[in-house]
Amino acid sequence: MNIDRFKHEHRDILGQIATLRQLAHSGGEHNATAIAQGIVAMSSTIKLHLAVEDRLLYPALRQGADAELARLGEQFQREMGAIAAAYMDFARRWNTPERVRTDAEGFRADANTVLRHVYERMQRENRDFYPRIEAEEALAH
């Protein structure tokens, strides 16, 4: 399992989060169209990323020789459920310029909470999970 794809997707999502933060800080009302478009684009990236993890990564870990890594994969997958659900609710609330423009402060507060959780989770995967998978792959080869 080549983990580079997942790391690349994380970089894309983290970049999209940074762009949304920048747009929100420079004026949610004025950047409402770009914010809504960014949320729609990021939602597509996140949905694809989660689907590939669920279809490829986690099953491969369950079928692998390392029981501890399989357990860790199950834990990460389980934890991601609540984070993904919160993100999808966030995306549905803020996917149009009108909603962002009407309540820019509400958007900013919601984004600070939800996007921070997504960001922190991806950082944890990058720091604690993906290197563990790479180490296992290195041992297998």
CORLINZI-V682106 format. One record per residue. N is the residue number from 0. RES is the residue in one letter. SS is DSSP state (A for helix, B for strand, O for the rest). PHI is phi as a letter, one per 30 degrees, with the letter a starting at -180 (NA if undefined). PSI is psi as a letter, one per 40 degrees, with the letter a starting at -180 (* if undefined). Layout:
n = [N & N]
res = [RES & RES]
ss = [SS & SS]
phi = [PHI & PHI]
psi = [PSI & PSI]
This chain:
n = [0 & 1 & 2 & 3 & 4 & 5 & 6 & 7 & 8 & 9 & 10 & 11 & 12 & 13 & 14 & 15 & 16 & 17 & 18 & 19 & 20 & 21 & 22 & 23 & 24 & 25 & 26 & 27 & 28 & 29 & 30 & 31 & 32 & 33 & 34 & 35 & 36 & 37 & 38 & 39 & 40 & 41 & 42 & 43 & 44 & 45 & 46 & 47 & 48 & 49 & 50 & 51 & 52 & 53 & 54 & 55 & 56 & 57 & 58 & 59 & 60 & 61 & 62 & 63 & 64 & 65 & 66 & 67 & 68 & 69 & 70 & 71 & 72 & 73 & 74 & 75 & 76 & 77 & 78 & 79 & 80 & 81 & 82 & 83 & 84 & 85 & 86 & 87 & 88 & 89 & 90 & 91 & 92 & 93 & 94 & 95 & 96 & 97 & 98 & 99 & 100 & 101 & 102 & 103 & 104 & 105 & 106 & 107 & 108 & 109 & 110 & 111 & 112 & 113 & 114 & 115 & 116 & 117 & 118 & 119 & 120 & 121 & 122 & 123 & 124 & 125 & 126 & 127 & 128 & 129 & 130 & 131 & 132 & 133 & 134 & 135 & 136 & 137 & 138 & 139 & 140]
res = [M & N & I & D & R & F & K & H & E & H & R & D & I & L & G & Q & I & A & T & L & R & Q & L & A & H & S & G & G & E & H & N & A & T & A & I & A & Q & G & I & V & A & M & S & S & T & I & K & L & H & L & A & V & E & D & R & L & L & Y & P & A & L & R & Q & G & A & D & A & E & L & A & R & L & G & E & Q & F & Q & R & E & M & G & A & I & A & A & A & Y & M & D & F & A & R & R & W & N & T & P & E & R & V & R & T & D & A & E & G & F & R & A & D & A & N & T & V & L & R & H & V & Y & E & R & M & Q & R & E & N & R & D & F & Y & P & R & I & E & A & E & E & A & L & A & H]
ss = [O & O & O & A & A & A & A & A & A & A & A & A & A & A & A & A & A & A & A & A & A & A & A & A & A & O & O & O & O & O & O & A & A & A & A & A & A & A & A & A & A & A & A & A & A & A & A & A & A & A & A & A & A & A & A & A & A & A & A & A & A & A & A & O & O & O & A & A & A & A & A & A & A & A & A & A & A & A & A & A & A & A & A & A & A & A & A & A & A & A & A & A & A & O & O & O & A & A & A & A & A & A & O & A & A & A & A & A & A & A & A & A & A & A & A & A & A & A & A & A & A & A & A & A & A & A & A & A & A & A & A & A & A & A & A & A & A & A & A & A & O]
phi = [NA & d & d & e & e & d & d & d & d & d & e & d & d & d & d & d & d & d & d & d & d & d & d & d & d & c & k & d & d & d & c & e & d & d & d & d & d & d & d & d & d & d & d & d & d & d & e & d & e & d & d & d & d & d & d & c & d & d & d & d & d & d & d & d & d & c & d & d & d & d & d & d & d & d & d & d & d & d & d & d & e & d & d & d & d & d & d & d & d & e & d & d & d & b & c & b & e & d & d & d & d & d & b & d & d & d & e & e & d & d & d & e & d & d & d & d & d & d & e & d & d & d & d & d & d & d & d & c & c & d & d & d & d & d & d & d & d & d & d & d & c]
psi = [h & h & e & d & d & d & d & d & d & d & d & d & d & d & d & d & d & d & d & d & d & d & d & d & d & e & g & d & d & d & f & d & d & d & d & d & d & d & d & d & d & d & d & d & d & d & d & d & d & d & d & d & d & d & d & d & d & d & d & d & d & d & e & i & e & h & d & d & d & d & d & d & d & d & d & d & d & d & d & d & d & d & d & d & d & d & d & d & d & d & d & d & d & f & e & i & d & d & d & d & d & d & g & d & d & d & d & d & d & d & d & d & d & d & d & d & d & d & d & d & d & d & d & d & d & d & d & d & d & d & d & d & d & d & d & d & d & d & d & d & *]
